[in-house]
Amino acid sequence: MQAFFQRVLPQADPNPIVLADSPWPILTILAVYLLFVLKLGKIFMENRKPYDLKRVLMFYNLFQVAYNGLYFGGIFYYMFIKQICNLRCLETFPQDHEHKQVERIFHAAYLLNKVLDLMDTVFFILRKSYKQVTFLHIYHHVLVAFAGFALTRTYGTGGHLNSLALLNTMVHMIMYFYYFLSSQYPSVKGSIWWKKYITLTQLIQFTLLLAYGIYVRFFSPNCGVPHGVLYVTMLQAVIFIYLFGTFYIQTYLQTSKSSLNNRKSEVKQS
């Protein structure tokens, strides 16, 4: 089995980071996650009242805000202030590069955080917020975690994936701050104008990733980033633009239009 994984997902870095040395940890984590959120979680909660996780969510969401904020600040510093990367071609550093260890540390921190993100769904289940456990939600969490592992193992740390990490941590910093507010202050949760901008930031994120991937692939011909990495990231950006775009239209635009029509009908009747 190890030989099979080596052929399918060859290891690019002879000094692999945590979660990238073997496929078994991430596959086990995702299998347990899917089993719980799709089956066992609802069975466990069937005869139980929703758990009051207000304090747990407060600490979890604030931790995520701090984690993603520090990560974003660190990546921004090295990319734009210290300028250790060529922004027109974000290639992974060679093994003897002076900043290779910094690259590995940041990348490992990113992968670990994608696993921690899976707790979002677990909390939904424990609070019986089943309507939030959508296909988009589960697909997004599983894909980001597994793709992060697969690309790290076959491509290496840092490089082009830094563009994803930079935007993703910025969006998650905003998103988890909203989650913190909505978990502590119910009036915020009921505010449509807050929620729709969270989705818009996701759409902007994937649009920027798609545009950057197109630029590197077609307008930076001497760049050494493997075309396969670029195609995978561009394809997933398109898929997420479609999924989040559909969610935005159905949740906010169509809902707003329906509410407006209802109000007009009420005025006419009065």
TORMI-836662 format. One record per residue (C-alpha): x, y, z; residue in one letter. Coordinates in steps of 0.1 Angstrom, whole numbers, padded with zeros to 4 digits, always signed. Layout:
N
XYZA...
This chain:
270
+0000+0000+0000M+0028+0024+0008Q+0043+0017-0027A+0009+0025-0042F+0007+0058-0025F+0043+0066-0035Q+0034+0061-0071R+0002+0081-0069V+0014+0108-0046L+0052+0108-0048P+0070+0126-0019Q+0086+0158-0032A+0104+0169+0000D+0129+0146+0016P+0122+0164+0049N+0084+0162+0050P+0064+0183+0074I+0038+0170+0098V+0008+0154+0080L+0027+0152+0047A+0050+0122+0055D+0023+0096+0051S-0013+0097+0037P-0027+0076+0066W-0031+0104+0092P-0051+0127+0069I-0071+0099+0054L-0080+0086+0088T-0090+0120+0101I-0112+0127+0071L-0128+0092+0072A-0137+0097+0109V-0150+0132+0101Y-0173+0121+0073L-0185+0091+0093L-0194+0114+0122F-0210+0143+0103V-0229+0121+0079L-0241+0093+0102K-0228+0088+0137L-0233+0124+0148G-0270+0125+0142K-0274+0091+0158I-0255+0103+0189F-0277+0134+0191M-0310+0117+0183E-0323+0116+0219N-0302+0144+0233R-0308+0181+0236K-0285+0205+0216P-0254+0212+0236Y-0248+0247+0249D-0214+0255+0234L-0214+0292+0237K-0183+0294+0258R-0165+0267+0237V-0174+0286+0205L-0162+0319+0220M-0127+0305+0227F-0126+0284+0195Y-0136+0313+0172N-0113+0338+0189L-0084+0313+0187F-0091+0309+0149Q-0092+0347+0145V-0058+0350+0162A-0043+0320+0144Y-0054+0331+0110N-0045+0367+0117G-0009+0358+0128L-0005+0335+0098Y-0017+0361+0074F+0006+0387+0090G+0036+0364+0088G+0030+0354+0052I+0023+0391+0042F+0056+0401+0059Y+0078+0376+0041Y+0061+0380+0007M+0056+0418+0005F+0078+0434+0031I+0109+0412+0033K+0102+0401-0003Q+0119+0367-0001I+0097+0354-0030C+0093+0363-0066N+0056+0373-0067L+0054+0367-0105R+0064+0331-0099C+0060+0316-0065L+0083+0286-0067E+0090+0264-0037T+0124+0271-0022F+0153+0246-0029P+0164+0224+0001Q+0195+0246+0008D+0176+0279+0007H+0181+0301+0038E+0144+0305+0043H+0134+0268+0036K+0127+0261+0073Q+0105+0292+0076V+0086+0279+0046E+0081+0245+0062R+0070+0259+0095I+0044+0282+0079F+0031+0254+0056H+0028+0229+0085A+0009+0255+0105A-0015+0259+0075Y-0022+0222+0071L-0028+0218+0109L-0053+0246+0108N-0072+0230+0079K-0077+0200+0101V-0088+0222+0130L-0114+0238+0107D-0132+0204+0106L-0144+0212+0141M-0169+0237+0126D-0191+0208+0114T-0187+0189+0147V-0200+0219+0166F-0230+0222+0141F-0239+0186+0148I-0236+0189+0186L-0258+0220+0185R-0282+0202+0161K-0277+0229+0135S-0282+0204+0108Y-0293+0229+0081K-0257+0243+0081Q-0242+0209+0073V-0246+0214+0036T-0229+0197+0006F-0209+0229+0000L-0198+0230+0037H-0186+0194+0038I-0171+0195+0003Y-0152+0226+0011H-0137+0213+0043H-0127+0179+0030V-0113+0192-0003L-0092+0219+0013V-0077+0195+0039A-0070+0167+0014F-0058+0189-0014A-0035+0207+0010G-0019+0173+0019F-0018+0160-0017A-0003+0192-0032L+0022+0194-0003T+0033+0158-0008R+0037+0160-0045T+0048+0196-0050Y+0065+0205-0017G+0060+0233+0008T+0053+0270+0002G+0057+0283-0034G+0025+0288-0053H+0004+0275-0024L+0014+0306-0005N-0011+0326-0026S-0039+0303-0015L-0028+0305+0022A-0025+0343+0021L-0060+0348+0008L-0076+0319+0027N-0063+0330+0061T-0074+0366+0055M-0109+0354+0047V-0110+0330+0076H-0099+0358+0100M-0130+0378+0089I-0153+0347+0089M-0144+0335+0124Y-0148+0370+0138F-0183+0369+0124Y-0188+0334+0139Y-0176+0348+0172F-0201+0377+0171L-0230+0355+0160S-0224+0329+0187S-0222+0355+0214Q-0248+0380+0201Y-0278+0364+0184P-0289+0397+0169S-0258+0397+0147V-0266+0361+0135K-0300+0373+0122G-0285+0401+0102S-0286+0392+0065I-0262+0421+0055W-0235+0407+0077W-0237+0372+0063K-0238+0379+0026K-0205+0398+0028Y-0188+0368+0043I-0199+0348+0012T-0188+0377-0011L-0153+0376+0004T-0151+0339-0004Q-0161+0346-0040L-0135+0374-0042I-0109+0350-0028Q-0115+0323-0054F-0117+0348-0082T-0083+0362-0073L-0068+0327-0070L-0082+0319-0105L-0068+0351-0120A-0034+0346-0104Y-0033+0310-0116G-0041+0321-0151I-0014+0348-0149Y+0013+0324-0138V+0004+0297-0163R+0000+0319-0194F+0019+0351-0188F+0049+0339-0168S+0063+0313-0193P+0097+0308-0175N+0080+0300-0141C+0089+0266-0128G+0056+0260-0109V+0042+0227-0123P+0013+0232-0147H-0006+0204-0129G-0006+0224-0097V-0018+0255-0115L-0046+0235-0133Y-0058+0219-0101V-0059+0252-0082T-0077+0269-0111M-0102+0241-0115L-0110+0241-0078Q-0114+0279-0079A-0139+0276-0107V-0158+0249-0088I-0159+0270-0056F-0170+0301-0075I-0199+0281-0089Y-0209+0266-0056L-0205+0298-0035F-0221+0318-0063G-0251+0295-0064T-0254+0297-0026F-0252+0335-0027Y-0279+0338-0054I-0303+0313-0037Q-0297+0326-0001T-0295+0363-0005Y-0307+0375-0040L-0337+0352-0044Q-0346+0356-0007T-0344+0394-0009S-0365+0393-0041K-0391+0371-0025S-0393+0393+0006S-0397+0424-0015L-0426+0407-0035N-0443+0397-0002N-0441+0432+0011R-0456+0446-0021K-0484+0421-0019S-0491+0431+0017E-0492+0468+0008V-0517+0461-0020K-0539+0441+0002Q-0539+0468+0029S
